[in-house]
């Protein structure tokens, strides 16, 4: 198991990695294996849209249309392909009916090597909490300050297993997109 590529949300002209999800309704293709896909979302006119998708092919014999768009086999715009023989859907403008909160971050702080799972929010310099109702953006909060405080408290030790945590519990936590992992001690409850 290795470090995972995060889904992305473009907001106010910046690209953010999704670090935690509390809610339901994000894009989730039934045919994909564990993280066999990477989504790029964008907030346009206050609406959450699916703009790009890289998906590992579940059926190598076909290249299905998705929301009326045919896939490409070239590298995605953000860099090299993550999945071998992946299909790339670009130019999408599909409304996503997500209701809940997303914790998103950009500009990773170098505290050391996290070799598995997803980067938690406290490892990012800039962190936003985005609140949605059926895909409509209701609020965008700057959570950079609380994340910096957690980063200062945890330091490099926060990258590994915590006291009393089994390796299985740690692996499960790092592969989750839970608020408890990404915003430790508060579970994302702003205090």
N, C-alpha and C positions, 0 to 999 in steps of 0.2 A: 504494500500500500504506500502511496506517495502523496505529496502535496497535491491538492485538487485545484483545478482552474475554476474560478468563481463565475457565476453569471454576472452580468454588468447592467447597470442602469445609468443612462445619460440624463443628467439633470443640470439645468442652468449652464449648459455648455461644457460640463465636465463629465468624465467617465468615472463611475464609482463601482467597486466590487461589492456584491451583496454578501454581507457577513452574518446576518441573522434574519429569520423570517418568523413572524408571529401572525398567522392568519392563513387564508386559503384562497386559491384561485389563480396562482401563477401557472404558466404553461408547463405541462408535464406529459410528454408523449408516452402512451401506453407501451409502445414497442421498445423503448430505450432501456438499456441495462443501467445499473447503478452509475449515475453521472455520465451516461453515454451521450450526453448532449450538453451544449453550452448556449444559453440564451443571451441576447443583447436586447435590453428594453430601453425605451426612451419615454420621457414625459414631455408631451407636446400639447399645448393648450390645456394643461391640467389633467390630461388623460394618459394613463399608462398604456403604452403600445409595445408589442413585440416587433422588433425591427430586423433582427438577424438570428439565424439559428445554425449551429453546426451540430450535426447528429451522426453518430456512428451508425452505419447501415445494419439494420437487423436482418434484412433480406437482400443479399447481394445481387439478386436478379432484377431488382426494380429500382426505379427512381421516382417515387410518388410525388404528385403535386401536394403542396401544403398551402392552404388558404389561397389556392389558385396560382401559386408560384412554383415553377419548376426549379429543381436544385441545380447547382453548379458543382464541379469537382475541383475548383481551384482553391488556393489558400484563402482563408478568411482575411478580411481587411486588417484585423488587429494583429496579425502575425501568422506564424506557421500553424498548420493543422494540429489539433490535439489528438484526434482519433485517426487511425489508419483508414484509408478508403472512405473518408467522411463525405457527407453531402452538406452543401452550404446553401442556405436560403437567405437571400438578401433582398432588400427593397420591400420588405413586409411593412404593413401598417395595420396590424391586427390588434384591436382593442382587447385588453386583458382585464377581466372582472375581479381583480384581487381586492380583498377586503382585509385590512389589518395593518401591521407595521413592518417596515423593512429598515434594517440598520445597514447603512452603506458606508464604505470608506475608500479613501484614496491616499496615496503617498505613504507607503509602508515604511515604518521606522525599523532600522536595522538593530535588533537586539540579539540576533543569532539565528540559527537555522531551525526552522520548524519543518520537520521532515514528513509530516503526514497530516491529512485532513485539510481544513480550511483555515485561513488566517482569521483570528477573532478581531472584532472591531477595535479593541484596545491596542492593536499593533499598527493602527493607521493614524497618521498625523491629523487628517481631516475626516470627521465622521458626521454623518447626517442621519436623522431618523425621519423617515417618510411615512406618513399616515394616509391610508387610502380607504375609500368606501366604493365598492364596485368599480374599481379602476380609476376613480376620480381622486386626485391629490387633495387632501384636506389640510395638511400641515407639513411643514419641513422644519425640523428643529436641529440646531447645531449642538452636537453632543461631543465635540472635540475636547472640551474642558474635562468632563467626567472621565473620558477615555485616557487623557494624559495623566490624571490622578491615579487611575488603575495601573497604568504603565509604570509610573514612578513607584507604586507600592509593590507590584509584582516583579518588575525587572526581568532579567533573563530567566529566573526561576519559574516564571509563569508559563514558559514554553514547554515544561515537562509535566510529569504526573504530580499531582498534589498529594499532601499527606493523607494516607488512608485510601487512596484511589488505586484500584487494581489496574493492570495494564489494559484489560478488556474495557473497563469503564473509561479510561483515558482515550483509547482508540475510538470508542463510540462517541465520546464528547467531541473530539476533534473533527469527526466526519459529520457532525450535526450542524445545522444552521440555527441552533437554539439561542435565544437571548441569554440563557444562563451561562453558556460557554463563551459567547461573544462579549457579554457585559457582566463579568463575574461579580458576585456578592449582592447585586441588586436584581438580577434577572431582568434588567431593562426597565425596572420601575424607577422613574426619575425621582430622586430625592434631593 
